[in-house]
């Protein structure tokens, strides 16, 4: 029988999020780690709540799509999805 792997979690939270405070993702991250789950959390400086471009603000996506953020995502997936 193959060994089971614990799930891994990747969190990104915008520092300018006005809907959900960044402390909420920190609480989730800490709880997952306390439960033995591999959790990685990044703050995206100046980003708001996700990509709100669909609400008419095309600039909202810019902080989420910079090469640094995309690189962190790609690196995480490359490390965990083999």
Backbone torsions as a table, in degrees:
resi	resn	phi	psi	omega
1	UNK	NA	134.8	-178.9
2	UNK	-71.4	144.7	177.4
3	UNK	-69.9	139.4	177.5
4	UNK	-83.5	138.8	176.2
5	UNK	-101.5	142.5	174.4
6	UNK	-68.3	148.8	176.3
7	UNK	-66.2	159.4	174.5
8	UNK	-120.8	149.9	-178.5
9	UNK	-130.0	140.7	176.4
10	UNK	-123.3	126.4	-179.1
11	UNK	-123.1	136.2	169.7
12	UNK	-123.7	137.0	178.7
13	UNK	-139.5	131.7	178.3
14	UNK	-77.0	136.2	-180.0
15	UNK	-70.3	-18.2	179.8
16	UNK	-103.7	19.8	179.1
17	UNK	-67.1	120.8	179.8
18	UNK	-102.0	-2.3	178.4
19	UNK	-96.0	-43.4	179.1
20	UNK	-129.7	118.7	-177.8
21	UNK	-63.8	144.6	177.7
22	UNK	-55.8	-24.5	178.2
23	UNK	-62.6	-26.3	178.8
24	UNK	-66.3	-42.5	178.6
25	UNK	-71.7	-28.3	175.0
26	UNK	-66.8	-42.1	177.0
27	UNK	-60.7	-43.9	178.1
28	UNK	-62.5	-47.8	179.1
29	UNK	-56.4	-47.7	-179.3
30	UNK	-65.3	-38.5	178.9
31	UNK	-66.6	-40.6	178.5
32	UNK	-63.8	-45.5	179.2
33	UNK	-62.6	-38.7	178.2
34	UNK	-64.4	-28.1	178.4
35	UNK	-86.5	3.2	178.0
36	UNK	85.8	15.1	179.7
37	UNK	-96.2	134.6	179.1
38	UNK	-70.9	108.2	-177.1
39	UNK	-122.5	133.9	177.1
40	UNK	-123.3	132.1	-177.1
41	UNK	-129.5	134.6	176.3
42	UNK	-127.1	143.2	170.7
43	UNK	-99.7	134.4	177.9
44	UNK	-102.3	108.4	-174.9
45	UNK	-60.2	126.2	175.7
46	UNK	78.9	-2.7	-178.8
47	UNK	-83.1	145.6	176.7
48	UNK	-91.7	-151.7	-177.0
49	UNK	-77.2	100.0	176.8
50	UNK	54.8	-151.0	179.9
51	UNK	-104.7	97.8	-179.1
52	UNK	-92.2	21.3	179.8
53	UNK	-58.8	-32.0	-179.6
54	UNK	-66.2	-13.5	176.0
55	UNK	-92.9	8.6	175.8
56	UNK	103.2	8.9	179.0
57	UNK	-116.9	85.2	-176.6
58	UNK	-60.6	-24.5	180.0
59	UNK	-72.9	-17.1	-177.6
60	UNK	-61.1	-29.4	-176.8
61	UNK	-81.0	-15.9	-171.3
62	UNK	-59.1	-43.5	-178.7
63	UNK	-68.8	-26.2	-178.9
64	UNK	-82.6	-16.2	-174.6
65	UNK	-112.6	14.8	178.1
66	UNK	-70.5	153.8	-178.1
67	UNK	-54.0	-36.1	-179.5
68	UNK	-61.3	-47.5	-179.4
69	UNK	-66.5	-44.9	178.8
70	UNK	-61.2	-39.1	178.9
71	UNK	-64.3	-39.2	176.9
72	UNK	-63.2	-41.1	178.7
73	UNK	-64.9	-49.3	-178.9
74	UNK	-61.1	-43.5	178.9
75	UNK	-61.4	-41.1	178.9
76	UNK	-63.0	-48.9	-179.0
77	UNK	-65.3	-38.1	178.2
78	UNK	-62.9	-36.0	-179.5
79	UNK	-75.9	-29.3	-171.7
80	UNK	-111.0	-16.0	179.9
81	UNK	-114.4	88.7	-178.6
82	UNK	-98.5	NA	NA
